[in-house]
């Protein structure tokens, strides 16, 4: 079967495949976070997603056309959840300690003790709960999840947090969840961390806060990827950025490659 690659995530982890750049001829697609226009793939039989986010997958249209959609196996997903949570903790700690001293001048900056600082985790799902559990060893941790908490509690929790970490799916309700108003609730000097989906933050509103010097951010997911937007103008200690790598450890890629080959075998046997 002819494979169309809409991501390079599995490059170097798969045996030689029959690939095509012609969407009209593709029978299988391997995709990351890019949007899919299913009409461009008239011969498509299957879509394999190399992650756990499903906001770009056309489930209803695929079902109507008989196109099968597959996600990584439970074992691979567990690697994704665990590694993304660990990487999020890295961004939180990196962001909170950023700017604490200058190597060239040997200047030190007084900072609050980490144990007394407050982290708010928004979204207590498979990744968010892991972040909560891990970060409790370092600092005070609170959480907000719309499935359990009253909506009116969010403002009070944001206003009390030195760091806010986002772990929500991208839906119509969460798009621009952190808009100018909610960013405005954050404490002066607070850190915003996002390893969920870029569009849950209003890009223009975040740029305004960061460029004014009031907030800082550590971001792994973006509005367009690769990201070349205006936030790249900001200094690295105010805007810590990584190229959507939170889950990309070797175990994740190897597991995903095995899952994709299994999906291919299933399609070929039908």
C-alpha positions as CSV (number, residue, x, y, z in Angstrom):
1,X,0.0,0.0,0.0
2,X,1.2,3.5,-0.8
3,X,1.9,5.6,2.3
4,X,1.6,9.3,2.6
5,X,3.7,10.8,5.4
6,X,2.3,14.0,6.9
7,X,4.9,13.8,9.7
8,X,8.5,12.8,10.0
9,X,8.1,11.4,13.5
10,X,8.8,7.8,12.5
11,X,11.6,8.6,10.1
12,X,14.5,6.2,10.8
13,X,12.3,3.8,12.8
14,X,10.5,2.0,10.0
15,X,11.6,-0.4,7.3
16,X,11.5,0.8,3.7
17,X,7.9,1.6,2.7
18,X,6.1,2.3,-0.6
19,X,5.6,6.0,-0.1
20,X,4.0,8.7,-2.2
21,X,3.8,12.5,-2.2
22,X,0.6,12.2,-4.4
23,X,-2.4,12.6,-2.1
24,X,-4.6,11.2,-4.8
25,X,-2.8,7.9,-4.8
26,X,-2.2,7.4,-1.1
27,X,-3.9,4.5,0.6
28,X,-2.5,5.0,4.1
29,X,-1.6,8.2,5.9
30,X,0.7,8.7,8.9
31,X,-0.1,12.0,10.6
32,X,1.0,14.1,13.6
33,X,-0.7,17.3,14.4
34,X,-1.5,18.6,10.9
35,X,-5.0,19.1,9.8
36,X,-6.4,16.5,7.4
37,X,-8.6,17.4,4.3
38,X,-10.0,14.0,3.6
39,X,-11.3,15.0,0.1
40,X,-7.7,15.2,-1.0
41,X,-7.2,11.5,-0.4
42,X,-9.8,9.6,-2.6
43,X,-8.1,6.2,-2.2
44,X,-7.3,6.4,1.5
45,X,-8.1,3.3,3.5
46,X,-6.4,4.2,6.8
47,X,-5.1,7.0,9.0
48,X,-2.5,6.4,11.7
49,X,-1.9,9.1,14.3
50,X,1.5,9.3,16.0
51,X,0.2,10.8,19.2
52,X,-2.8,11.0,21.5
53,X,-4.3,14.3,20.4
54,X,-7.4,13.7,18.3
55,X,-8.5,17.3,17.5
56,X,-7.2,17.0,13.9
57,X,-8.8,13.7,13.1
58,X,-12.0,13.6,10.9
59,X,-13.7,10.7,12.7
60,X,-17.2,11.3,11.3
61,X,-16.2,11.8,7.7
62,X,-13.8,8.9,7.9
63,X,-16.5,6.6,9.2
64,X,-18.8,7.6,6.3
65,X,-16.1,6.7,3.8
66,X,-14.9,3.5,5.5
67,X,-11.5,5.0,6.3
68,X,-10.1,3.4,9.5
69,X,-8.4,5.6,12.1
70,X,-5.8,4.2,14.5
71,X,-4.0,5.6,17.5
72,X,-1.0,4.2,19.3
73,X,-1.5,1.2,21.5
74,X,-2.3,1.5,25.2
75,X,1.3,0.6,26.1
76,X,2.7,3.3,23.8
77,X,0.1,5.8,25.1
78,X,1.3,5.2,28.6
79,X,4.8,6.1,27.5
80,X,3.4,9.3,26.0
81,X,1.5,10.3,29.1
82,X,4.5,9.6,31.4
83,X,7.1,11.3,29.3
84,X,5.0,14.3,28.6
85,X,4.3,14.7,32.3
86,X,8.0,14.4,33.1
87,X,8.9,16.9,30.4
88,X,6.3,19.3,31.8
89,X,7.9,19.1,35.2
90,X,11.2,20.0,33.5
91,X,9.6,23.1,31.9
92,X,8.0,24.1,35.2
93,X,11.3,23.9,37.2
94,X,13.3,25.4,34.4
95,X,10.9,28.3,34.1
96,X,10.7,29.0,37.8
97,X,14.5,29.0,38.2
98,X,15.2,31.0,35.0
99,X,17.0,34.3,35.5
100,X,18.2,33.3,39.0
101,X,21.8,34.4,38.3
102,X,24.3,35.6,35.7
103,X,27.3,33.6,34.8
104,X,29.4,36.4,33.4
105,X,29.0,38.8,36.4
106,X,28.5,36.0,39.0
107,X,25.5,38.0,40.1
108,X,22.8,36.2,42.1
109,X,19.1,37.1,42.3
110,X,17.2,36.4,45.4
111,X,14.3,34.1,44.6
112,X,11.4,32.6,46.6
113,X,11.8,29.2,48.1
114,X,10.4,26.6,45.7
115,X,8.6,24.7,48.4
116,X,6.5,27.7,49.2
117,X,5.5,28.4,45.6
118,X,2.1,27.5,44.1
119,X,1.5,25.5,41.0
120,X,-2.0,25.3,39.4
121,X,-2.5,22.3,37.0
122,X,-5.5,22.9,34.7
123,X,-6.8,19.6,33.5
124,X,-6.4,16.6,35.8
125,X,-6.4,13.8,33.1
126,X,-3.8,11.2,32.3
127,X,-1.0,13.7,31.9
128,X,-2.2,16.4,34.3
129,X,-2.6,14.0,37.2
130,X,0.9,12.7,36.7
131,X,2.2,16.3,36.8
132,X,0.3,16.9,40.0
133,X,1.7,13.7,41.6
134,X,5.3,14.5,40.6
135,X,5.4,18.2,41.4
136,X,4.0,17.7,44.9
137,X,7.5,16.6,45.9
138,X,8.7,20.1,45.1
139,X,6.0,22.7,45.7
140,X,2.4,23.5,46.7
141,X,0.1,22.0,44.0
142,X,-3.5,22.8,43.3
143,X,-5.7,21.7,40.3
144,X,-8.7,22.7,38.3
145,X,-10.7,20.3,36.1
146,X,-14.1,21.4,34.7
147,X,-15.3,17.8,35.2
148,X,-15.0,18.2,39.0
149,X,-14.7,21.9,39.9
150,X,-17.2,24.7,39.6
151,X,-16.3,27.1,36.8
152,X,-16.3,30.1,39.1
153,X,-13.4,28.6,41.1
154,X,-11.0,29.0,38.2
155,X,-10.3,32.7,38.7
156,X,-9.4,32.4,42.4
157,X,-7.1,29.5,41.7
158,X,-5.3,31.4,38.8
159,X,-4.8,34.5,41.0
160,X,-3.1,32.4,43.6
161,X,-0.7,30.6,41.4
162,X,3.0,31.3,40.7
163,X,2.8,28.8,37.8
164,X,-0.1,27.6,35.7
165,X,0.3,24.4,33.6
166,X,-2.2,23.5,30.9
167,X,-3.4,20.0,30.2
168,X,-6.7,20.2,28.4
169,X,-7.7,18.9,25.0
170,X,-8.3,21.3,22.1
171,X,-12.1,21.8,21.7
172,X,-14.4,24.6,20.9
173,X,-14.7,25.3,24.6
174,X,-10.9,25.3,25.3
175,X,-9.7,27.2,22.2
176,X,-8.2,30.5,23.5
177,X,-9.1,29.3,27.1
178,X,-6.2,31.5,28.2
179,X,-7.3,34.8,26.6
180,X,-6.5,38.3,27.7
181,X,-8.8,38.2,30.6
182,X,-7.5,35.0,32.1
183,X,-3.9,35.9,31.5
184,X,-4.7,39.1,33.3
185,X,-5.7,37.1,36.4
186,X,-2.2,35.7,36.7
187,X,0.2,37.1,39.3
188,X,2.9,39.5,38.1
189,X,6.0,37.4,37.3
190,X,4.0,34.1,37.0
191,X,4.9,31.4,34.6
192,X,2.5,29.8,32.1
193,X,3.4,26.3,30.9
194,X,1.8,24.6,27.9
195,X,2.4,21.1,26.7
196,X,-1.2,20.5,25.6
197,X,-2.2,22.3,22.4
198,X,-1.0,25.7,21.2
199,X,-4.5,27.2,20.4
200,X,-5.7,26.9,24.0
201,X,-3.8,30.1,24.5
202,X,-4.6,33.4,22.7
203,X,-1.3,34.0,20.9
204,X,-1.7,37.8,20.6
205,X,-2.8,38.1,24.3
206,X,0.2,36.1,25.4
207,X,2.6,38.2,23.3
208,X,1.2,41.3,24.9
209,X,1.8,40.0,28.4
210,X,5.3,38.6,27.7
211,X,6.5,41.6,25.7
212,X,5.4,43.9,28.5
213,X,7.5,41.8,30.9
214,X,4.7,41.0,33.3
215,X,4.5,37.2,32.7
216,X,6.8,34.4,31.5
217,X,6.0,31.3,29.5
218,X,7.4,27.8,28.8
219,X,5.8,26.5,25.6
220,X,6.2,23.2,23.7
221,X,3.1,23.4,21.5
222,X,2.3,26.2,19.0
223,X,-0.4,27.7,16.8
224,X,1.5,26.7,13.7
225,X,4.3,24.2,13.6
226,X,7.2,24.7,12.9
227,X,6.6,28.0,14.8
228,X,8.1,31.1,13.3
229,X,5.7,33.6,14.9
230,X,6.3,36.9,16.8
231,X,6.9,35.3,20.2
232,X,10.3,34.1,18.9
233,X,11.3,37.8,19.2
234,X,11.2,37.5,23.0
235,X,14.2,36.7,25.1
236,X,14.7,33.1,26.0
237,X,14.4,33.6,29.8
238,X,11.0,35.1,29.3
239,X,9.8,32.8,26.5
240,X,11.2,29.3,26.9
241,X,10.4,27.3,23.8
242,X,10.9,23.7,22.7
243,X,9.9,22.2,19.3
244,X,6.9,20.0,20.4
245,X,9.2,17.3,21.9
246,X,7.5,16.6,25.3
247,X,6.6,13.0,24.4
248,X,9.4,12.3,21.9
249,X,11.6,9.8,23.8
250,X,13.0,6.7,22.1
251,X,10.5,4.4,23.7
252,X,7.6,6.5,22.4
253,X,8.9,6.5,18.8
254,X,9.8,2.8,18.8
255,X,6.4,1.9,20.2
256,X,4.6,4.1,17.7
257,X,6.5,2.5,14.8
258,X,5.5,-1.0,16.0
259,X,1.9,0.1,16.3
260,X,1.9,1.6,12.8
261,X,3.4,-1.5,11.2
262,X,0.7,-3.6,13.0
263,X,-2.0,-1.2,11.6
264,X,-0.5,-1.7,8.1
265,X,-0.7,-5.5,8.5
266,X,-4.3,-5.3,9.6
267,X,-5.3,-3.2,6.6
268,X,-3.4,-5.4,4.2
269,X,-5.2,-8.5,5.5
270,X,-8.6,-7.1,4.7
